[in-house]
Amino acid sequence: MLTTKILGTVSLLAGITSLILVFMQQWAMSGPVVITFFIVFVLFLKTTEKFSGFAFTFVILTAVSASLYYPGLFTGFGDFQYKALILPLLMVIMFGMGTSMSVKDFVRVGKMPKGVLVGLVCQFSIMPVIGFGLATASGLPPEIAAGIILVGCSPSGLASNVMAYISGSNLALSLTLTAVSTLLAPFITPFYMSIFADQFVPIDATAMFLSISKIVILPIIAGLLFNHFLHGRLPIVDRAMPKLSMVGIAIIITVITAAGRDSLLDIGVLLVVLALIHNLLGYVFGYGGAKLFGMDEASSRTIAFEVGMQNSGLASGIAVEMGRIATMGLAPAVFSPLMNITGSSLAAWWRGKQPDSPKKQTLTT
């Protein structure tokens, strides 16, 4: 309790000092103070039971702040450019997703066909259309605007499963939708990008299909095989993969932020607003669409998370493969911490309003 109070007081003082220095445009002085605030605030959150789930989001914000103030530290060392790490890290994350899946996730498709169909229809219609609308109306440079569409055309990510679990939603449906939408991504994402984004940047659908297959399909299959044959036999790997995935996401966002730092400072506020609108409308229309198709409360919540929380890591990897990390990669980098903040908040609110079913849930498969 004493530690929590001390950390809370220090983070409050650092936060107030940061705001004053930023308001006075004392950039050189504000950098260390802002970063210190985020670090101490993360430690504060970790000591609280109620808000510890927000710690990872603020780890991301710490990394983003550091990369904005000191981009040179996160772009490369010598002749080595850190962006070369993004694809391997993303493949590790996809492998980790595979290790968390099992054949049961796909067997559930036959047991809950309506939920899966409704979820997929909402996932691959609502977000691409909203992304296209926001990109068209934004007035942003074409490649940056295309990044908004890219987020909308991506599948859901693992974060949606965590939020479904916390909120008391239909976790089995969440796991199944994430698995199926991710495996469909190599086919659906290039198709939608060629329709919605080709007017902003040239889209080679075949090349994008091959890139996403390399990033997604092969690592997930490897993870599924690992889970099937070695699950429980290498407990250190089972424990390490979730943490390694979180570290990988943090590194990817940091590198992309550093690479696009100048553009982000020019249009950062607008991009944050657009990403927030995209994210929130995903929740609203995902939940409303599920209700419209007659889904129960728990399943409607699940579909809201699956629609609103995109796999921004995969979107970042696609931007890297297209050679547009500093432009198309910006929207995914902004979307990721925002969706974790809003998703955690929505999950906490829904947790206090538990649906009647399902009654028993677990994150293991």
QUIZIBEL-V816152 format. One record per pair of residues at least 4 apart in sequence whose C-alpha atoms are under 6 Angstrom apart, sorted by sequence separation. I is the first residue (numbers start at 1). J is the second residue. D is the distance in whole Angstrom. If there is no record, write none. Layout:
I_J_D + I_J_D
//
This chain:
4_8_6 + 7_11_6 + 11_15_6 + 14_18_6 + 19_23_6 + 22_26_6 + 26_30_6 + 30_34_6 + 32_36_6 + 37_41_6 + 48_52_6 + 58_62_6 + 66_70_6 + 67_71_5 + 76_80_5 + 109_113_5 + 113_117_6 + 114_118_6 + 115_119_6 + 119_123_6 + 121_125_6 + 122_126_6 + 127_131_6 + 134_138_6 + 163_167_6 + 173_177_6 + 177_181_6 + 178_182_6 + 185_189_5 + 192_196_6 + 193_197_5 + 194_198_5 + 198_202_5 + 212_216_6 + 213_217_5 + 214_218_6 + 226_230_5 + 227_231_5 + 236_240_6 + 237_241_6 + 240_244_6 + 241_245_6 + 257_261_6 + 260_264_6 + 264_268_5 + 271_275_6 + 277_281_6 + 281_285_6 + 282_286_6 + 283_287_6 + 284_288_6 + 285_289_6 + 291_295_5 + 303_307_6 + 304_308_6 + 305_309_6 + 320_324_6 + 324_328_5 + 325_329_5 + 331_335_6 + 339_343_6 + 340_344_6 + 343_347_6 + 347_351_6 + 21_26_5 + 76_81_4 + 140_145_6 + 164_169_5 + 198_203_5 + 290_295_5 + 295_300_6 + 319_324_5 + 320_325_5 + 45_51_6 + 46_52_5 + 75_81_6 + 76_82_5 + 165_171_6 + 319_325_5 + 45_52_5 + 75_82_6 + 164_171_6 + 21_30_5 + 194_203_6 + 319_328_6 + 45_55_6 + 135_145_5 + 290_300_5 + 319_329_5 + 18_30_6 + 42_55_5 + 161_174_6 + 287_300_5 + 316_329_5 + 18_33_6 + 190_205_5 + 18_34_5 + 316_332_6 + 131_148_6 + 132_149_5 + 286_303_6 + 287_304_5 + 131_149_5 + 190_208_6 + 286_304_4 + 312_332_5 + 131_152_5 + 283_304_4 + 286_307_6 + 15_37_6 + 156_178_6 + 14_37_5 + 186_209_5 + 38_62_5 + 128_152_4 + 312_336_6 + 127_152_4 + 128_153_5 + 282_307_5 + 283_308_5 + 11_37_5 + 155_181_5 + 186_212_5 + 282_308_4 + 35_62_6 + 155_182_5 + 186_213_6 + 11_40_6 + 279_308_5 + 11_41_5 + 309_339_6 + 8_44_6 + 153_189_5 + 7_44_5 + 31_69_6 + 4_44_6 + 4_47_6 + 146_197_6 + 146_200_6 + 298_355_6 + 142_200_5 + 275_335_5 + 260_326_4 + 259_326_5 + 105_176_5 + 253_333_5 + 94_216_6 + 98_220_4 + 91_215_5 + 95_219_5 + 99_223_4 + 94_219_6 + 95_220_5 + 98_223_4 + 99_224_5 + 94_220_6 + 98_224_5 + 91_219_6 + 95_223_5 + 99_227_5 + 170_298_5 + 174_302_6 + 169_298_4 + 170_299_5 + 169_301_6 + 170_302_6 + 169_302_5 + 164_302_6 + 96_241_5 + 160_305_5 + 160_306_6 + 160_309_6 + 156_306_5 + 93_245_5 + 156_309_6 + 157_310_6 + 156_310_4 + 157_311_4 + 155_310_6 + 156_311_5 + 155_311_6 + 89_248_6 + 151_315_6 + 86_252_6 + 167_347_4 + 74_255_6 + 147_328_4 + 151_332_6 + 166_347_6 + 144_327_5 + 148_331_5 + 167_350_5 + 74_258_6 + 119_303_6 + 123_307_5 + 143_327_6 + 144_328_5 + 147_331_5 + 163_347_6 + 167_351_4 + 143_328_5 + 67_254_6 + 71_258_5 + 60_250_6 + 64_254_5 + 63_254_6 + 67_258_5 + 68_261_6 + 87_317_6 + 57_337_6
//
